[in-house]
């Protein structure tokens, strides 16, 4: 499996494998004061592609692991959450790899102001994007 793309956003909804994205491309989160009074959250519209051999049968346990990580500005691990993951279904066209779009919520308590790195991974294949934590109100 591989991650085709991740769009950080304020809101994402997926219906019939089509995403409605609001605030796509968000790269800054403003906290009223630091340390932040509450954890921050970014949603990720994520498209994961599998090969036909990676599809799970309906009664199978998921064979893959979906992980989200957040690294602080010094690249130290701030948070990590992993869970079993699989894609079921049948191959409609053997020339086209099956894919699923799913929302992934990443919640973390920032340890510092500045640029954090968010990583979304399936097994050992991942993609990253930056999120900058700022103090005060948006300019």
C-alpha positions as CSV (number, residue, x, y, z in Angstrom):
1,X,0.0,0.0,0.0
2,X,1.0,3.6,-0.5
3,X,-0.2,7.0,0.3
4,X,-1.0,8.8,-3.0
5,X,-1.7,12.2,-1.3
6,X,-2.5,14.0,1.9
7,X,-4.3,17.3,2.1
8,X,-4.2,18.9,5.5
9,X,-7.5,20.8,6.1
10,X,-9.9,22.3,8.5
11,X,-12.7,19.8,7.6
12,X,-13.1,16.8,5.3
13,X,-16.1,14.6,4.6
14,X,-15.9,11.5,2.4
15,X,-19.0,10.1,0.6
16,X,-18.8,7.3,-2.0
17,X,-15.0,7.7,-2.0
18,X,-15.2,11.4,-2.9
19,X,-13.9,14.1,-0.6
20,X,-15.4,17.4,0.3
21,X,-12.5,19.5,1.7
22,X,-12.8,22.9,3.5
23,X,-9.6,24.9,4.3
24,X,-7.4,22.6,2.2
25,X,-3.7,23.2,2.5
26,X,-3.8,24.6,6.1
27,X,-0.2,25.0,7.3
28,X,-0.6,27.2,10.4
29,X,-2.5,26.8,13.6
30,X,-2.9,29.7,16.0
31,X,-3.2,29.1,19.7
32,X,-4.4,31.9,22.0
33,X,-1.5,31.5,24.4
34,X,1.5,29.3,24.9
35,X,1.6,26.7,26.3
36,X,-1.6,25.9,24.4
37,X,-4.6,25.6,26.7
38,X,-5.9,22.6,24.7
39,X,-4.5,20.1,22.1
40,X,-4.6,21.2,18.5
41,X,-6.1,19.2,15.7
42,X,-5.6,19.0,11.9
43,X,-7.7,16.9,9.7
44,X,-6.1,15.1,6.7
45,X,-7.9,14.1,3.6
46,X,-5.8,11.0,2.7
47,X,-5.9,8.8,-0.4
48,X,-4.4,5.3,0.1
49,X,-3.8,3.1,-2.9
50,X,-3.4,-0.7,-2.8
51,X,-2.5,-3.4,-5.3
52,X,-5.0,-6.1,-5.9
53,X,-3.0,-8.6,-3.8
54,X,-3.2,-6.2,-0.8
55,X,-7.0,-6.3,-0.5
56,X,-8.5,-7.9,2.6
57,X,-11.3,-10.5,2.5
58,X,-14.4,-9.5,4.5
59,X,-13.6,-11.8,7.4
60,X,-9.8,-11.2,7.4
61,X,-8.0,-9.2,10.1
62,X,-6.4,-6.1,8.7
63,X,-2.8,-6.8,7.5
64,X,-1.4,-3.3,7.5
65,X,-0.7,-0.6,10.1
66,X,-1.8,3.1,9.7
67,X,0.3,5.5,11.8
68,X,0.2,9.2,12.4
69,X,3.2,10.9,14.0
70,X,4.0,14.5,15.0
71,X,7.5,15.7,15.4
72,X,8.3,18.9,17.3
73,X,10.5,21.7,15.8
74,X,13.6,19.9,17.0
75,X,12.4,16.7,15.2
76,X,11.8,14.9,18.4
77,X,8.8,12.5,18.5
78,X,5.9,14.4,20.1
79,X,3.0,11.9,19.5
80,X,2.4,8.7,17.7
81,X,-0.8,6.7,17.1
82,X,-1.0,3.4,15.2
83,X,-3.9,1.1,14.4
84,X,-4.5,-1.9,12.2
85,X,-5.7,-1.0,8.7
86,X,-6.9,-2.8,5.6
87,X,-8.9,-2.2,2.4
88,X,-11.5,-4.6,1.4
89,X,-13.5,-5.0,-1.8
90,X,-13.0,-6.5,-5.2
91,X,-11.0,-5.4,-8.2
92,X,-13.2,-4.0,-10.9
93,X,-10.5,-3.3,-13.4
94,X,-7.2,-5.2,-13.0
95,X,-5.3,-2.4,-14.7
96,X,-6.4,0.1,-12.0
97,X,-5.2,-0.1,-8.4
98,X,-8.0,0.1,-5.8
99,X,-7.9,3.2,-3.6
100,X,-9.8,4.7,-0.7
101,X,-10.0,8.3,0.5
102,X,-10.3,8.7,4.2
103,X,-10.2,11.4,6.8
104,X,-7.5,11.1,9.4
105,X,-7.5,13.3,12.5
106,X,-4.2,14.3,14.0
107,X,-4.4,15.7,17.6
108,X,-1.4,16.8,19.6
109,X,-0.2,19.1,22.3
110,X,2.5,21.4,20.8
111,X,5.7,21.5,22.8
112,X,6.9,24.7,21.3
113,X,6.0,27.4,18.9
114,X,7.3,26.9,15.4
115,X,7.2,24.4,12.6
116,X,6.1,20.8,13.5
117,X,6.2,17.9,11.1
118,X,3.2,15.6,10.6
119,X,3.8,12.1,9.2
120,X,1.1,9.8,7.9
121,X,2.3,6.2,7.2
122,X,0.9,2.9,6.0
123,X,3.4,0.2,7.1
124,X,6.8,1.6,6.1
125,X,5.6,4.1,3.4
126,X,4.9,7.6,4.6
127,X,4.5,11.2,3.6
128,X,5.0,14.3,5.7
129,X,3.9,17.9,5.8
130,X,4.7,20.9,8.0
131,X,2.3,22.6,10.5
132,X,3.5,25.8,12.1
133,X,2.2,26.6,15.6
134,X,1.8,30.4,16.2
135,X,0.7,32.3,19.2
136,X,-2.1,34.9,19.2
137,X,-4.7,35.6,16.6
138,X,-4.4,35.1,12.8
139,X,-3.0,38.1,11.0
